[in-house]
Amino acid sequence: VSVSSTAEAEVATFAAPKCPLNAEAQLLAARDAILRASEAGISRQQIRTLLPRGEEQILIPPDETWTGGIMQLYRACLPLTRDLLRSVGRARAEDGAQPSVREQRIDKSGVDGEALLVAEAKAAKLDASAFVQPSIENQRIIEEVSEAAGPRLVIMVNPQFRDADDTLDFLASKAGFLGQLGGFLGGKAQFTQKMENLGFQETFSLQEFVVTGTQVRIYLSYPYRWQIYAPSDVDEPAVKLGECDTRPDYNIIAECLAANKIEPKLFRDLQRGKPLIQGAIEVFYEDLIDGDGKSLAAANN
């Protein structure tokens, strides 16, 4: 889907939004990205978020550190999705009225942590639906809801498939028997292709992982480029490592840290190496890639 003239003007005029550092900021950032995309005509959206955990609502990646598994993730993702639908609904309504939100579990087993939330507004055209942690197994339901929704907003929140491809995904992308085998064994290529055919587009993403001993967050907010950040070692906002048009590559982020001589956090805590601050970053992610987003170093080897 092409970016609207309004969105293009905004990109040309304003810098990309800063990386959200807490649960409230993430909610507002996701809402704003969804609204910008919706105004540009994107009614099928996919978002990925960090999840608030504990009384302090610290943002944590939805990974294996959640000992309660998928259901613990669901209990964190469900209220986040409900709050997001309400916030989007209030912003879209002329009178600022909050929509009513109802929940329907769609996991047959009851333990797969999937649901459909429907936000009903005063004006039916502003109704919106959101799938909580949808999986490949519920492709048919996603198709049915998308067809019934027409031009109304449908969002997938934290889908249960990986961003990175593996061998199964390579097989699943093939036609014929190999594609069927890859899909049956867990490859996501055919499913993601179907979602793309339905018009789903990633409009917001906040993800976190550790790269060579340094915590890193990658951030996408429609219609801006991907941003790469790391927590600062001093009292300043997150340190920006760069930006790019496609999802940032783990290995190139590692190249960026190495090019700036940034040691792992453990060593920096022991006063070994320079602190990770914005002034220490002289080589940015975009300096290390070609026009296709590939590593220049890898191309030269």
C-alpha positions as a Markdown table, in Angstrom:
| # | Residue | x | y | z |
|---|---|---|---|---|
| 1 | Val | 0.0 | 0.0 | 0.0 |
| 2 | Ser | 1.5 | 3.4 | -1.0 |
| 3 | Val | 2.0 | 6.1 | 1.6 |
| 4 | Ser | -0.6 | 8.9 | 1.3 |
| 5 | Ser | 0.4 | 12.4 | 0.4 |
| 6 | Thr | -0.4 | 13.5 | 4.0 |
| 7 | Ala | 1.9 | 10.8 | 5.4 |
| 8 | Glu | 4.6 | 11.7 | 2.9 |
| 9 | Ala | 4.4 | 15.3 | 4.0 |
| 10 | Glu | 4.6 | 14.3 | 7.6 |
| 11 | Val | 7.7 | 12.2 | 7.0 |
| 12 | Ala | 9.3 | 15.1 | 5.1 |
| 13 | Thr | 8.5 | 17.6 | 7.8 |
| 14 | Phe | 9.0 | 15.8 | 11.1 |
| 15 | Ala | 11.6 | 13.5 | 12.6 |
| 16 | Ala | 10.5 | 9.9 | 13.4 |
| 17 | Pro | 8.9 | 9.5 | 16.8 |
| 18 | Lys | 11.3 | 8.7 | 19.7 |
| 19 | Cys | 11.5 | 5.1 | 20.9 |
| 20 | Pro | 8.9 | 4.6 | 23.7 |
| 21 | Leu | 10.5 | 3.7 | 27.0 |
| 22 | Asn | 7.5 | 2.7 | 29.2 |
| 23 | Ala | 4.1 | 1.1 | 28.9 |
| 24 | Glu | 2.1 | 4.3 | 28.6 |
| 25 | Ala | 4.4 | 5.7 | 25.9 |
| 26 | Gln | 4.2 | 2.5 | 24.0 |
| 27 | Leu | 0.4 | 2.5 | 24.0 |
| 28 | Leu | 0.3 | 6.1 | 22.8 |
| 29 | Ala | 2.9 | 5.4 | 20.1 |
| 30 | Ala | 1.1 | 2.3 | 18.9 |
| 31 | Arg | -2.2 | 4.3 | 18.8 |
| 32 | Asp | -0.7 | 7.1 | 16.8 |
| 33 | Ala | 0.9 | 4.8 | 14.3 |
| 34 | Ile | -2.4 | 2.9 | 13.8 |
| 35 | Leu | -4.2 | 6.2 | 13.3 |
| 36 | Arg | -1.7 | 7.5 | 10.8 |
| 37 | Ala | -1.9 | 4.2 | 8.8 |
| 38 | Ser | -5.7 | 4.2 | 9.0 |
| 39 | Glu | -5.8 | 7.7 | 7.6 |
| 40 | Ala | -3.6 | 6.6 | 4.8 |
| 41 | Gly | -6.1 | 3.9 | 3.9 |
| 42 | Ile | -4.5 | 0.9 | 5.6 |
| 43 | Ser | -7.3 | -1.0 | 7.2 |
| 44 | Arg | -5.5 | -4.3 | 7.8 |
| 45 | Gln | -2.6 | -3.8 | 10.2 |
| 46 | Gln | -0.2 | -5.9 | 12.1 |
| 47 | Ile | 1.7 | -4.7 | 15.2 |
| 48 | Arg | 4.2 | -6.1 | 17.6 |
| 49 | Thr | 4.7 | -4.8 | 21.1 |
| 50 | Leu | 6.7 | -5.4 | 24.3 |
| 51 | Leu | 4.4 | -6.5 | 27.2 |
| 52 | Pro | 4.1 | -4.7 | 30.6 |
| 53 | Arg | 5.0 | -7.0 | 33.5 |
| 54 | Gly | 4.7 | -6.6 | 37.3 |
| 55 | Glu | 3.4 | -3.7 | 39.4 |
| 56 | Glu | 5.9 | -1.3 | 37.7 |
| 57 | Gln | 4.6 | -2.4 | 34.3 |
| 58 | Ile | 8.2 | -2.8 | 32.9 |
| 59 | Leu | 8.2 | -3.5 | 29.2 |
| 60 | Ile | 9.5 | -7.1 | 28.6 |
| 61 | Pro | 9.8 | -9.0 | 25.2 |
| 62 | Pro | 7.3 | -11.8 | 24.8 |
| 63 | Asp | 9.9 | -14.5 | 25.1 |
| 64 | Glu | 11.0 | -17.5 | 27.1 |
| 65 | Thr | 11.5 | -15.4 | 30.2 |
| 66 | Trp | 7.7 | -15.5 | 30.8 |
| 67 | Thr | 7.7 | -18.8 | 32.8 |
| 68 | Gly | 3.9 | -19.0 | 32.5 |
| 69 | Gly | 4.2 | -19.5 | 28.7 |
| 70 | Ile | 1.7 | -18.4 | 26.2 |
| 71 | Met | -1.1 | -18.0 | 28.7 |
| 72 | Gln | 0.9 | -15.6 | 30.8 |
| 73 | Leu | 1.7 | -13.6 | 27.6 |
| 74 | Tyr | -2.0 | -13.6 | 26.8 |
| 75 | Arg | -2.9 | -12.2 | 30.2 |
| 76 | Ala | -0.5 | -9.3 | 29.5 |
| 77 | Cys | -1.4 | -8.8 | 25.9 |
| 78 | Leu | -5.2 | -8.9 | 26.3 |
| 79 | Pro | -5.6 | -5.7 | 28.5 |
| 80 | Leu | -3.0 | -4.0 | 26.3 |
| 81 | Thr | -5.0 | -4.7 | 23.2 |
| 82 | Arg | -8.3 | -3.7 | 24.9 |
| 83 | Asp | -6.7 | -0.4 | 26.0 |
| 84 | Leu | -5.3 | 0.1 | 22.5 |
| 85 | Leu | -8.7 | -0.4 | 20.8 |
| 86 | Arg | -10.4 | 2.0 | 23.3 |
| 87 | Ser | -7.7 | 4.6 | 22.7 |
| 88 | Val | -7.9 | 4.3 | 18.9 |
| 89 | Gly | -11.7 | 4.5 | 19.2 |
| 90 | Arg | -11.7 | 7.7 | 21.3 |
| 91 | Ala | -9.3 | 9.4 | 18.9 |
| 92 | Arg | -11.4 | 8.5 | 15.8 |
| 93 | Ala | -14.8 | 9.4 | 17.3 |
| 94 | Glu | -16.0 | 13.0 | 16.7 |
| 95 | Asp | -17.3 | 13.3 | 20.3 |
| 96 | Gly | -14.3 | 11.4 | 21.8 |
| 97 | Ala | -16.7 | 8.6 | 23.0 |
| 98 | Gln | -15.0 | 5.4 | 24.1 |
| 99 | Pro | -16.2 | 2.2 | 22.2 |
| 100 | Ser | -17.5 | -0.8 | 24.0 |
| 101 | Val | -15.1 | -3.8 | 23.6 |
| 102 | Arg | -16.2 | -7.5 | 23.8 |
| 103 | Glu | -13.9 | -10.5 | 23.8 |
| 104 | Gln | -14.2 | -13.9 | 22.1 |
| 105 | Arg | -11.7 | -16.7 | 22.7 |
| 106 | Ile | -10.7 | -18.4 | 19.4 |
| 107 | Asp | -8.3 | -21.0 | 20.7 |
| 108 | Lys | -10.2 | -24.3 | 20.6 |
| 109 | Ser | -8.0 | -25.8 | 23.3 |
| 110 | Gly | -8.4 | -22.8 | 25.7 |
| 111 | Val | -4.7 | -22.8 | 26.4 |
| 112 | Asp | -3.2 | -21.3 | 23.2 |
| 113 | Gly | -3.8 | -17.7 | 24.3 |
| 114 | Glu | -5.7 | -16.4 | 21.3 |
| 115 | Ala | -8.8 | -14.1 | 21.2 |
| 116 | Leu | -10.7 | -11.7 | 19.0 |
| 117 | Leu | -11.7 | -8.3 | 20.5 |
| 118 | Val | -14.3 | -6.2 | 18.8 |
| 119 | Ala | -14.7 | -2.5 | 19.5 |
| 120 | Glu | -18.2 | -1.2 | 18.8 |
| 121 | Ala | -18.4 | 2.6 | 18.3 |
| 122 | Lys | -21.5 | 4.8 | 18.0 |
| 123 | Ala | -20.8 | 5.0 | 14.3 |
| 124 | Ala | -20.6 | 1.5 | 12.8 |
| 125 | Lys | -18.0 | 2.6 | 10.3 |
| 126 | Leu | -15.6 | 3.2 | 13.2 |
| 127 | Asp | -15.9 | -0.3 | 14.6 |
| 128 | Ala | -12.6 | -2.1 | 14.8 |
| 129 | Ser | -11.4 | -5.7 | 15.5 |
| 130 | Ala | -8.2 | -6.9 | 17.0 |
| 131 | Phe | -6.7 | -10.4 | 17.1 |
| 132 | Val | -4.7 | -11.1 | 20.3 |
| 133 | Gln | -1.7 | -13.4 | 19.5 |
| 134 | Pro | -3.2 | -15.0 | 16.4 |
| 135 | Ser | -1.6 | -18.2 | 15.1 |
| 136 | Ile | -1.5 | -19.9 | 11.8 |
| 137 | Glu | -4.1 | -22.4 | 13.0 |
| 138 | Asn | -6.7 | -19.6 | 13.0 |
| 139 | Gln | -6.1 | -18.4 | 9.4 |
| 140 | Arg | -9.7 | -19.2 | 8.4 |
| 141 | Ile | -11.1 | -17.0 | 11.2 |
| 142 | Ile | -8.8 | -14.1 | 10.3 |
| 143 | Glu | -10.0 | -14.4 | 6.7 |
| 144 | Glu | -13.6 | -14.5 | 7.6 |
| 145 | Val | -13.4 | -11.5 | 10.0 |
| 146 | Ser | -11.4 | -9.5 | 7.4 |
| 147 | Glu | -14.0 | -10.2 | 4.7 |
| 148 | Ala | -16.9 | -9.3 | 7.0 |
| 149 | Ala | -15.2 | -6.1 | 8.2 |
| 150 | Gly | -15.0 | -4.5 | 4.8 |
| 151 | Pro | -13.3 | -1.1 | 5.1 |
| 152 | Arg | -13.3 | -1.2 | 8.9 |
| 153 | Leu | -10.1 | -1.6 | 10.9 |
| 154 | Val | -8.7 | -5.1 | 11.7 |
| 155 | Ile | -5.5 | -5.5 | 13.6 |
| 156 | Met | -3.3 | -8.5 | 14.5 |
| 157 | Val | -1.4 | -7.9 | 17.8 |
| 158 | Asn | 1.7 | -10.0 | 18.5 |
| 159 | Pro | 1.0 | -12.8 | 16.0 |
| 160 | Gln | 2.4 | -16.2 | 17.1 |
| 161 | Phe | 5.0 | -16.6 | 14.3 |
| 162 | Arg | 8.6 | -15.5 | 14.0 |
| 163 | Asp | 9.8 | -12.5 | 12.0 |
| 164 | Ala | 13.0 | -14.3 | 10.9 |
| 165 | Asp | 12.8 | -17.1 | 8.3 |
| 166 | Asp | 14.1 | -20.6 | 8.8 |
| 167 | Thr | 14.3 | -23.8 | 6.7 |
| 168 | Leu | 10.6 | -24.5 | 7.2 |
| 169 | Asp | 9.7 | -21.1 | 6.0 |
| 170 | Phe | 11.9 | -21.6 | 2.9 |
| 171 | Leu | 10.1 | -24.8 | 2.1 |
| 172 | Ala | 6.7 | -23.3 | 2.8 |
| 173 | Ser | 7.4 | -20.5 | 0.3 |
| 174 | Lys | 7.7 | -23.1 | -2.5 |
| 175 | Ala | 4.9 | -24.3 | -4.7 |
| 176 | Gly | 3.6 | -27.8 | -4.7 |
| 177 | Phe | 4.5 | -30.6 | -2.4 |
| 178 | Leu | 7.5 | -28.9 | -0.8 |
| 179 | Gly | 5.4 | -25.9 | 0.1 |
| 180 | Gln | 2.7 | -28.1 | 1.6 |
| 181 | Leu | 5.3 | -30.0 | 3.6 |
| 182 | Gly | 6.9 | -26.8 | 4.9 |
| 183 | Gly | 3.6 | -25.3 | 5.9 |
| 184 | Phe | 2.5 | -28.6 | 7.6 |
| 185 | Leu | 5.8 | -28.7 | 9.6 |
| 186 | Gly | 5.5 | -25.1 | 10.8 |
| 187 | Gly | 6.7 | -22.8 | 8.0 |
| 188 | Lys | 4.8 | -19.5 | 7.9 |
| 189 | Ala | 5.5 | -18.4 | 4.3 |
| 190 | Gln | 2.2 | -19.4 | 2.8 |
| 191 | Phe | 0.3 | -17.9 | 5.8 |
| 192 | Thr | 2.1 | -14.6 | 5.7 |
| 193 | Gln | 1.6 | -14.4 | 1.9 |
| 194 | Lys | -2.1 | -14.9 | 2.5 |
| 195 | Met | -2.1 | -12.1 | 5.1 |
| 196 | Glu | -0.4 | -9.9 | 2.7 |
| 197 | Asn | -3.0 | -10.7 | 0.1 |
| 198 | Leu | -5.6 | -9.7 | 2.6 |
| 199 | Gly | -3.8 | -6.3 | 2.9 |
| 200 | Phe | -2.2 | -6.7 | 6.3 |
| 201 | Gln | 0.8 | -4.4 | 6.7 |
| 202 | Glu | 3.1 | -4.0 | 9.7 |
| 203 | Thr | 2.5 | -0.5 | 11.0 |
| 204 | Phe | 4.0 | -0.6 | 14.5 |
| 205 | Ser | 6.7 | -2.7 | 16.1 |
| 206 | Leu | 8.7 | -2.4 | 19.3 |
| 207 | Gln | 11.0 | -5.4 | 19.8 |
| 208 | Glu | 13.9 | -6.0 | 22.2 |
| 209 | Phe | 16.9 | -8.4 | 22.2 |
| 210 | Val | 20.5 | -8.6 | 23.3 |
| 211 | Val | 23.2 | -8.1 | 20.7 |
| 212 | Thr | 26.8 | -9.0 | 21.8 |
| 213 | Gly | 26.0 | -8.3 | 25.4 |
| 214 | Thr | 24.1 | -5.0 | 24.8 |
| 215 | Gln | 20.3 | -4.6 | 25.0 |
| 216 | Val | 18.9 | -3.3 | 21.8 |
| 217 | Arg | 15.4 | -2.2 | 20.7 |
| 218 | Ile | 14.2 | -1.9 | 17.2 |
| 219 | Tyr | 11.2 | 0.4 | 16.5 |
| 220 | Leu | 8.9 | 0.9 | 13.6 |
| 221 | Ser | 6.1 | 3.5 | 13.6 |
| 222 | Tyr | 4.2 | 4.1 | 10.3 |
| 223 | Pro | 5.1 | 5.7 | 8.0 |
| 224 | Tyr | 8.7 | 6.2 | 9.2 |
| 225 | Arg | 11.8 | 4.0 | 8.8 |
| 226 | Trp | 12.9 | 1.4 | 11.3 |
| 227 | Gln | 14.9 | 2.9 | 14.2 |
| 228 | Ile | 17.6 | 1.1 | 16.3 |
| 229 | Tyr | 18.1 | 2.1 | 19.9 |
| 230 | Ala | 20.1 | 1.0 | 22.9 |
| 231 | Pro | 19.8 | 2.1 | 26.6 |
| 232 | Ser | 22.2 | 4.8 | 27.5 |
| 233 | Asp | 24.8 | 4.2 | 30.3 |
| 234 | Val | 24.1 | 7.7 | 31.6 |
| 235 | Asp | 21.1 | 9.8 | 32.4 |
| 236 | Glu | 20.0 | 10.6 | 28.9 |
| 237 | Pro | 17.3 | 9.2 | 26.5 |
| 238 | Ala | 18.0 | 6.0 | 24.6 |
| 239 | Val | 21.0 | 6.0 | 22.3 |
| 240 | Lys | 20.1 | 5.9 | 18.6 |
| 241 | Leu | 22.3 | 3.5 | 16.6 |
| 242 | Gly | 20.7 | 4.2 | 13.2 |
| 243 | Glu | 17.8 | 3.6 | 10.9 |
| 244 | Cys | 16.8 | 1.6 | 7.8 |
| 245 | Asp | 14.0 | 0.8 | 5.5 |
| 246 | Thr | 13.7 | -2.9 | 6.3 |
| 247 | Arg | 13.7 | -4.8 | 9.6 |
| 248 | Pro | 17.2 | -4.3 | 11.1 |
| 249 | Asp | 19.5 | -7.2 | 10.9 |
| 250 | Tyr | 21.0 | -8.6 | 14.1 |
| 251 | Asn | 24.4 | -9.2 | 12.6 |
| 252 | Ile | 24.6 | -5.6 | 11.2 |
| 253 | Ile | 23.6 | -4.2 | 14.6 |
| 254 | Ala | 26.6 | -6.2 | 16.0 |
| 255 | Glu | 28.8 | -4.7 | 13.3 |
| 256 | Cys | 27.6 | -1.2 | 14.3 |
| 257 | Leu | 28.4 | -1.8 | 18.0 |
| 258 | Ala | 31.9 | -3.2 | 17.1 |
| 259 | Ala | 32.6 | -0.3 | 14.7 |
| 260 | Asn | 32.0 | 2.1 | 17.6 |
| 261 | Lys | 34.1 | 0.0 | 19.9 |
| 262 | Ile | 31.1 | -0.6 | 22.3 |
| 263 | Glu | 31.9 | -3.4 | 24.7 |
| 264 | Pro | 29.2 | -5.7 | 26.2 |
| 265 | Lys | 27.3 | -4.1 | 29.1 |
| 266 | Leu | 29.0 | -6.4 | 31.7 |
| 267 | Phe | 32.4 | -5.0 | 30.8 |
| 268 | Arg | 31.1 | -1.4 | 30.7 |
| 269 | Asp | 29.7 | -1.8 | 34.2 |
| 270 | Leu | 33.2 | -2.7 | 35.3 |
| 271 | Gln | 34.5 | 0.5 | 33.7 |
| 272 | Arg | 36.1 | -1.4 | 30.8 |
| 273 | Gly | 35.7 | 0.4 | 27.6 |
| 274 | Lys | 33.8 | 3.7 | 26.9 |
| 275 | Pro | 30.3 | 4.2 | 28.0 |
| 276 | Leu | 27.4 | 3.8 | 25.6 |
| 277 | Ile | 26.2 | 7.4 | 25.1 |
| 278 | Gln | 24.9 | 9.2 | 22.0 |
| 279 | Gly | 28.2 | 11.0 | 21.6 |
| 280 | Ala | 30.1 | 7.7 | 21.4 |
| 281 | Ile | 28.2 | 6.7 | 18.2 |
| 282 | Glu | 30.1 | 7.8 | 15.1 |
| 283 | Val | 29.3 | 5.0 | 12.8 |
| 284 | Phe | 25.5 | 4.4 | 12.3 |
| 285 | Tyr | 23.6 | 1.4 | 11.1 |
| 286 | Glu | 22.9 | 3.0 | 7.7 |
| 287 | Asp | 26.6 | 3.6 | 7.2 |
| 288 | Leu | 27.1 | -0.2 | 7.1 |
| 289 | Ile | 24.4 | -1.2 | 4.5 |
| 290 | Asp | 23.9 | -1.0 | 0.8 |
| 291 | Gly | 20.8 | 0.2 | -1.0 |
| 292 | Asp | 19.1 | -3.1 | -0.4 |
| 293 | Gly | 19.8 | -3.1 | 3.3 |
| 294 | Lys | 22.5 | -5.7 | 3.1 |
| 295 | Ser | 25.8 | -5.6 | 5.0 |
| 296 | Leu | 28.6 | -3.9 | 3.0 |
| 297 | Ala | 31.1 | -5.9 | 5.0 |
| 298 | Ala | 29.5 | -9.2 | 4.0 |
| 299 | Ala | 29.3 | -8.1 | 0.3 |
| 300 | Asn | 33.0 | -7.3 | 0.3 |
| 301 | Asn | 34.1 | -10.6 | 1.8 |
